[in-house]
Amino acid sequence: MQDRMLYTLTEVAAALSVGRSKVYELVRSGALPSVRIGGSRRVRGEDLATFLDSLERGSAAPLAGIR
């Protein structure tokens, strides 16, 4: 998902096949970095790729403690 620079949290949720509330939890915990532009929150494509890479390496740490 690095074809665009920024993604909405709804788009991130669809890409990860999780609910939007899970994405908000990941952002709130710091596991998935985000930026604010005006009143909108976005995830940079490179941050999403880094998050996915951490999952591919078998590290469940970004999801630890999140329900």
ABEGO torsion letter per residue (X at the ends): XAABABBBAAAAAAAAGBBAAAAAAAAAAGABBBBBBEABBBBBAAAAAAAAAAAAAGBAAAABGBX
